Each structure stands twice: as structure tokens, then as C-alpha cells.
Amino acid sequence: NWVLWVGADAIFVNFDDKGEDVLRRLIREHAAGTDVQVLVTRDPHGRAGNSLSLFNADVILLRRSEWSSKFLQRWWDDPRTK
């Protein structure tokens, strides 16, 4: 099971129900093993800088796991985010 984070300024643009389930395909291709806990998107147009190294925090998939729970708690508790 996965949790999908979608930022307030992210949008869905393709509602073609005849197409493939994109999220399931991405999980199958990039997170088939249990060692992958987080899938983060990057900006395909490079608006965030070098899109090969920077990530886009508007769309994130987190595996429902103990690791993810601890990660989110540490992020929440980090004084730099206050």
C-alpha cells in the first residue's frame, strides 16, 4: 500500500479512463522491491533547476511502512521546518 502526497498547486490533466493506471505502472517499474520506500517526482521541464538532480516535492509516493512513518515523524519534528 502507498500514500500519495499531492501539493496544492499540482493538477491532474489526463482523465482518460481507457489508459493505463500511471501510479501502478510507476510503482511496478521503480519500486517493485520492498527496499524502495519513497518515490519523488522531478520537474520534466527543468523549472526547478537541473531536473536530473533536483526533485519536485508536489507529488510524492510513500510506501506505508515503519520506515516511512519514522521519516515523516522526523520531518514533522525537525525544528528547521517550524
VEXLUMZA-424763 format. One record per residue: residue in three letters; x, y, z of N, C-alpha, C in turn. Coordinates in steps of 0.001 Angstrom, whole numbers. Example, Ala and Ser with C-alpha at 12.3 -4.5 7.8 and 13.67 -1.06 7.14 Angstrom:
2
(torpa ALA, (13190, -5690, 7800), (12300, -4500, 7800), (13200, -3300, 7800)) (torpa SER, (12850, -2250, 7080), (13670, -1060, 7140), (12900, 30, 7870)) 
REM end
This chain:
82
(torpa ASN, (827, -1188, 0), (0, 0, 0), (868, 1246, 0)) (torpa TRP, (398, 2268, -661), (1123, 3516, -815), (240, 4697, -431)) (torpa VAL, (892, 5778, -24), (212, 7034, 268), (702, 8042, -764)) (torpa LEU, (-213, 8761, -1373), (136, 9760, -2387), (-14, 11156, -1799)) (torpa TRP, (1080, 11917, -1824), (1061, 13329, -1429), (950, 14138, -2714)) (torpa VAL, (-28, 15016, -2785), (-186, 15911, -3928), (-269, 17329, -3388)) (torpa GLY, (672, 18181, -3790), (699, 19563, -3336), (-481, 20353, -3866)) (torpa ALA, (-730, 21478, -3246), (-1888, 22308, -3588), (-1829, 22855, -5007)) (torpa ASP, (-631, 23005, -5571), (-533, 23564, -6914), (-278, 22505, -7985)) (torpa ALA, (-375, 21225, -7626), (-270, 20149, -8614), (-1664, 19861, -9164)) (torpa ILE, (-1725, 19488, -10432), (-3023, 19204, -11043), (-2978, 17895, -11821)) (torpa PHE, (-4126, 17281, -11977), (-4285, 16106, -12826), (-4882, 16595, -14140)) (torpa VAL, (-4284, 16186, -15262), (-4743, 16713, -16544), (-5262, 15652, -17502)) (torpa ASN, (-4998, 14385, -17252), (-5438, 13348, -18173), (-6403, 12423, -17450)) (torpa PHE, (-7677, 12520, -17794), (-8696, 11707, -17148), (-9214, 10606, -18074)) (torpa ASP, (-8401, 10205, -19035), (-8769, 9149, -19975), (-8814, 7821, -19232)) (torpa ASP, (-10017, 7316, -18980), (-10139, 6071, -18217), (-9789, 4844, -19044)) (torpa LYS, (-9464, 5023, -20314), (-9057, 3901, -21160), (-7555, 3666, -21080)) (torpa GLY, (-6853, 4604, -20467), (-5406, 4491, -20365), (-4971, 3623, -19207)) (torpa GLU, (-3683, 3410, -19141), (-3092, 2604, -18080), (-3070, 3386, -16767)) (torpa ASP, (-3149, 2694, -15655), (-3041, 3299, -14340), (-1583, 3708, -14130)) (torpa VAL, (-1316, 4999, -14206), (44, 5517, -14170), (720, 5215, -12840)) (torpa LEU, (27, 5391, -11738), (638, 5139, -10433), (1050, 3681, -10279)) (torpa ARG, (194, 2768, -10671), (544, 1345, -10574), (1732, 1009, -11468)) (torpa ARG, (1782, 1605, -12648), (2914, 1363, -13550), (4212, 1884, -12939)) (torpa LEU, (4191, 3096, -12376), (5394, 3661, -11771), (5878, 2820, -10589)) (torpa ILE, (4959, 2360, -9760), (5339, 1509, -8633), (5942, 204, -9147)) (torpa ARG, (5336, -385, -10139), (5835, -1641, -10703), (7233, -1459, -11291)) (torpa GLU, (7465, -339, -11997), (8737, -115, -12665), (9853, 351, -11727)) (torpa HIS, (9506, 1130, -10691), (10543, 1766, -9883), (10566, 1339, -8419)) (torpa ALA, (9577, 587, -7989), (9530, 226, -6570), (9001, -1187, -6366)) (torpa ALA, (9397, -2085, -7243), (8902, -3458, -7140), (9380, -4133, -5858)) (torpa GLY, (10605, -3855, -5455), (11143, -4449, -4239), (10733, -3661, -3010)) (torpa THR, (10822, -4300, -1864), (10428, -3633, -624), (11490, -2671, -122)) (torpa ASP, (12649, -2601, -779), (13699, -1679, -343), (13391, -231, -717)) (torpa VAL, (12506, -4, -1655), (12126, 1359, -2055), (10959, 1813, -1188)) (torpa GLN, (11148, 2926, -492), (10127, 3433, 414), (9481, 4719, -80)) (torpa VAL, (10202, 5470, -938), (9731, 6781, -1383), (9980, 6922, -2879)) (torpa LEU, (8972, 7412, -3593), (9133, 7809, -4991), (8833, 9299, -5069)) (torpa VAL, (9786, 10062, -5590), (9658, 11511, -5681), (9751, 11904, -7150)) (torpa THR, (8930, 12836, -7566), (8951, 13279, -8955), (10018, 14336, -9181)) (torpa ARG, (10340, 14542, -10437), (11205, 15664, -10805), (10474, 16471, -11861)) (torpa ASP, (10875, 17702, -12005), (10246, 18601, -12972), (10777, 18257, -14366)) (torpa PRO, (9926, 17739, -15254), (10411, 17326, -16575), (10871, 18490, -17451)) (torpa HIS, (10509, 19710, -17101), (10881, 20864, -17913), (12022, 21664, -17304)) (torpa GLY, (12532, 21217, -16161), (13682, 21859, -15557), (13404, 23184, -14878)) (torpa ARG, (12141, 23500, -14607), (11840, 24774, -13952), (12399, 24825, -12538)) (torpa ALA, (12692, 23660, -11955), (13256, 23613, -10602), (14778, 23606, -10659)) (torpa GLY, (15359, 23980, -11785), (16809, 23934, -11935), (17198, 22740, -12778)) (torpa ASN, (18242, 22062, -12392), (18691, 20874, -13103), (17764, 19715, -12747)) (torpa SER, (16835, 19381, -13626), (15806, 18397, -13301), (16367, 16989, -13148)) (torpa LEU, (17643, 16787, -13461), (18228, 15474, -13248), (18668, 15292, -11797)) (torpa SER, (18828, 16389, -11060), (19302, 16258, -9692), (18336, 16816, -8656)) (torpa LEU, (17475, 17765, -9021), (16528, 18329, -8066), (15190, 17615, -8168)) (torpa PHE, (14439, 17629, -7099), (13150, 16958, -7128), (12024, 17961, -6990)) (torpa ASN, (10841, 17523, -7381), (9628, 18311, -7279), (8837, 17732, -6107)) (torpa ALA, (8683, 18492, -5048), (8037, 17984, -3832), (6512, 18018, -3902)) (torpa ASP, (5942, 18323, -5047), (4486, 18390, -5159), (3813, 17038, -5315)) (torpa VAL, (4531, 16032, -5773), (3945, 14700, -5928), (4941, 13676, -5385)) (torpa ILE, (4554, 13012, -4289), (5424, 12043, -3633), (4601, 10815, -3276)) (torpa LEU, (5156, 9647, -3555), (4541, 8390, -3130), (5359, 7825, -1979)) (torpa LEU, (4696, 7484, -888), (5347, 6885, 279), (4744, 5507, 526)) (torpa ARG, (5611, 4519, 642), (5129, 3184, 988), (4642, 3217, 2441)) (torpa ARG, (3517, 2636, 2724), (3034, 2558, 4112), (3905, 1547, 4838)) (torpa SER, (4826, 2072, 5658), (5780, 1207, 6349), (6269, 1895, 7613)) (torpa GLU, (6932, 1135, 8433), (7536, 1688, 9643), (8578, 2738, 9274)) (torpa TRP, (9366, 2464, 8237), (10398, 3415, 7801), (9764, 4751, 7432)) (torpa SER, (8710, 4712, 6624), (8046, 5949, 6195), (7438, 6687, 7373)) (torpa SER, (6873, 5946, 8301), (6297, 6570, 9486), (7367, 7322, 10281)) (torpa LYS, (8524, 6702, 10468), (9624, 7360, 11182), (10154, 8554, 10393)) (torpa PHE, (10254, 8407, 9091), (10719, 9504, 8233), (9805, 10716, 8370)) (torpa LEU, (8505, 10495, 8257), (7552, 11600, 8356), (7560, 12235, 9743)) (torpa GLN, (7719, 11422, 10780), (7770, 11968, 12138), (9011, 12833, 12333)) (torpa ARG, (10155, 12380, 11822), (11384, 13181, 11933), (11252, 14485, 11155)) (torpa TRP, (10618, 14427, 9984), (10402, 15623, 9172), (9490, 16594, 9928)) (torpa TRP, (8409, 16071, 10496), (7453, 16886, 11244), (8115, 17536, 12448)) (torpa ASP, (8964, 16792, 13141), (9598, 17267, 14372), (10829, 18145, 14128)) (torpa ASP, (11318, 18205, 12915), (12550, 18959, 12626), (12335, 20434, 12913)) (torpa PRO, (13149, 21030, 13798), (12959, 22440, 14146), (13176, 23391, 12968)) (torpa ARG, (13865, 22933, 11929), (14087, 23783, 10760), (12818, 23998, 9949)) (torpa THR, (11794, 23158, 10183), (10534, 23305, 9452), (9508, 24110, 10229)) (torpa LYS, (9881, 24622, 11372), (8953, 25388, 12210), (8951, 26846, 11811)) 
REM end
